[in-house]
Amino acid sequence: MPAKERNSIVMRTNSYTTELSSCVSSISDSDYLMESSLRVNDLTSKKSLKHTNSNSSSTTTSSSTKRSSSLLEMTHNEFAAMSLLPKLTPVLIVKTQADSVKSSIDDKLKANTAVATHTVSFAKLHIREFPRRPGCNPGCRIGVSLELDWEIQDEQTIGIDEYETSRPTRRDRGELNIPSEMRMQMLRDSGYSRGEILQYVKMANIARGQRTRTNETLQLAGAQEFAQKIFRGVRNKTTHRTKKKKEKAVLRMSLIQDQKLVQLRRMSAPAVSTTSKTPVVGIEQAPRTEESSSSSSSSDDYDVDDFVEMPTTTSTPITVTEEVDC
């Protein structure tokens, strides 16, 4: 078929489709008019009005339906001819943003699936056996507890397939609970004497009693801390008085040395050109008496036996001058 005839057929079909759409709209309008006419007929039957409106609406609907049927008959042959034409495919296809994003995501997924093809396999199992030893764990209710020693008793290597075929059935939680008599017999078979086992039992009982006592007196923790604070203060004023004096002397000397270091650093710093000077700032250490020093540190307890006793010196005021830009 030549191209000119094909183009003419396409143009005619386009015009027919536009007319067909207008006919469909007119048919919808006629349906609306028909419904309105029916409503008018109902009203006229009730109120005894004339039937002129219903006749006019029926004539308009019939004319519109005839026109639409004629147009459908005319375009039927044209659509049949269009079906014989070869299907035209577009040469240039412009991808939208959604298509490009989807294609990029698909490419990434393919790349990830190509990379994630690694497998994990297990070849051998290294099994180490440690000897048992008595323990003093307070979590054990009765008797001695079992622990593992650090030294390796036996070591063997076996394939995982062989291990899975030869291993026994796994024990449940009830079977893992070992009675006290059996634990005692295991330790006796390992070479421990009865006296050694009873020593560990005694340590476990002491730890268990301390744990229960702590749980029972947990509500009285505040009162216990207050009592310890008072006891520490009384002890610092009586028995540990000489230790506190040594400690205060050491702290006093360290404070004086720190102040001297600060003064030397400020003096060694380069002078700054200033237009006005600030007044002299005096840092003076107030004289401390034994009563004030003992009362200030009565709440803390320190062991100062290792401190070296230094001679007490009179506290001298240290003046520091500083030049600052205004």
Secondary structure, DSSP 8 states (H G I E B T S, - for coil): --HHHHHHHHHHHHHHHHHHHHHHHHHHHHHHHHHHHHHHHHHHHHHT--SHHHHHHHHHHHHHHHHHHHHHHHHHHHHHHHHHS-----S-----HHHHHHHHHHHHHHHHHHH--------EEEEEE--EEEE--TT-SSS-EEEE-SS--EEEEEEHHHHHHH------HHHH---HHHHHHHHHHHT--HHHHHHHHHHHHHHHHHHHHHHHTGGGHHHHHHHHHHHHHHHHHTTTHHHHHHHHHHHHHHHHHHHHHHHHHHHHS-----SS----EEE------HHHHHHHTTT-----TTS----------EEE------
